[in-house]
Amino acid sequence: VLCGASMYSRCLVSLGVIYALFELANNIYFGTQNEDINNWIYMYIVSPVIWTSIFVYPHAVFISEVGKGIMRPETYARERASCCCV
């Protein structure tokens, strides 16, 4: 994902998103096979959905901005300066 982002490659960053979504589906599917009904909802559904959302959101925004032409090597300096952290 970092290599794809440094090359402004939507395809490589998308692979990271697809993998994260696959792992989420895997956690939900195999987590629901658990016998302990009290903890499985939080451990295998709620928590993975939250963490996957936190991971996928910035990647999806990056993919969108690269697709729109906002984030390019030529405009990176301007976009970096527009961040509230700089």
Steps between C-alpha positions, in 0.01 A plus 500: 500500500780742582678421175178555305433828679850629433452420129144647501369163383128453559524132415762415762323694774174331400662162562554600863134602531380177341720297734366686806141440390579133437642468850190669643273254320722216619480618863124536487443164333728297723417705808135413475592132526597561864297337776542785751202716408575775756833620359490411131301805391758745632811295429417383151264762358504838673872532567617382154247726327627802695868425437445416134307826454786694659742329261291517182378862522836679438585252227166559327546878522850467355370283214225753434737798501746328268213416266376860497852632441514686831789293634785482249876534532465855365236604755635311800674803654180705486289217643753438776489867599119490519511241776411629845800319651766693309 
